[in-house]
């Protein structure tokens, strides 16, 4: 919730795209910080769905997969580069490095919200080649 001062005093204004952007950012940051259960209970609707083809349907399955991923790659680094929101959708463009000293990958998470909860999630990634001919870089 954002408070906006008007000439007549202070009014309360809900800025949903910005609220949703902050929730998406906090969710991803909490997952990477291994507060996975807290992130899910606070930000995710148990009735929602994800579209990652590598894991069983439903957010509970993705939650378990995220915990397993942390145990397999405890030193991963995740840096959010851009967050864009419109209506009930938020896109987060990030840099994910699984193992230190590797180029990592670009990742985009697309969230759909209902109220203040994530009800749908898509994620796509692209490996960054170590010998990329593109000197502009992935970011």
N, C-alpha and C positions, 0 to 999 in steps of 0.2 A: 504494500500500500504506500502510495506517495502522497504527501501533504503538499498542497499548492496554496500559497498565500495569494489572496485576491484583494482587491481594493476594499472589500467589505469585511475582511477578516480572513480566517483560515478555513478552507473547505477541504474535505477529504475526497481524494480522487483515486480510483483504482486504475492503474496503468497496466493493463493485462499483458501486452507484449513485453514490457520491461520486467514485470513480475515473473513472467514465464521464462524470460531469458536468464534471470537470476536463479530461478529454481533449477533450470537445466544445467547451468554452470555449477551450482552447489552440489547437485546430484553427482555429476561426473567427478568433481573434486573429492567428494566424500568416498566415492567408490575407489578411487585411486589411493586415498589415504587409509584404506581398509576399514572404513566405517560402513560397510556394505549393508548390513542389516538395518542400521539406523537410516541410511539413505533411502532404502526401499520403504521402510515404515513411514517415513516422513513425506516422501515425494512421489511415490508410485501407487497407483490404484491396483489393488489385487485382482480386479476384474479386467485389467488392461491386457494388451498383447504386444509381443515383439515380433520382428520379422527376420531375425538372424537365422539363416538356413542351416547353421551348424549345430543348433541346440533345439531341444524339444520345445514345443509351444508353451506359452504362459510365462509370466514374469517370475514365478518361483523357480522354474528351470534355469532361467537366465541368471538369477541371483546366485544359485549354486555354482553355475559355470564361472561367474565372476570371482567367487571365493577360490575355486580351484585354480583359476588363472593367476591369482595373486600368489598362491603357494608355489606354482610352477615358475613364475617370473617375479620374485619379490623386489627386484631392483629396477622395475620399469619406471620410465619417466613419461609424464603426460603434460603437455603444454597446450592450453587453449589459445588459439590464434584469433578467431573471429566468432562472434555470436550474432545471429540475425533472427529477428522475430517478426512475425506478421500474423495477426489473429490468434488462432490456437496452435500455430506451428512455430517451432524454434529449430534452427540449424546451428550446430556447433562444429566448427572446423578446427582440428587439433593436430598436433604432432605427437606421435606415440613412438617411443623407443623401448623395445622389449629388453634388449641387452645393451649394456654400455658400450660405447665406441662403434655402434652400428648406426647407419643413417635412419633407420626406423621406417615409419610410414605415415602418410597423411590419412586422417580418419574424419569422417563426417557422421555425426549423430543427428538424426532428425526426430524430434519429439512432437507428439500431438498431445495437447492438454484438454482436460475437462475440469473446469474450475481451477484449482491449484494443484491438481494431481496429473502426473504423466499417465496417459491411457494407451499410448501407442509409441513404439520406438523402432526406428530403422537405423542400421549402421552399415557403412561401407568404408572400405579401406583400400589404399593403393601403396604398395611397397615403393620406397625411394631407392633407386639403384645407386650404388656407390660410385659408379662411373657414368653418371648421367651427362649427356651432352648439353643439357639445358643449364647454362650458367646463371639463369635468373633464380634457380632453386625452386623447391616445392612450395615455399612460402614467400 
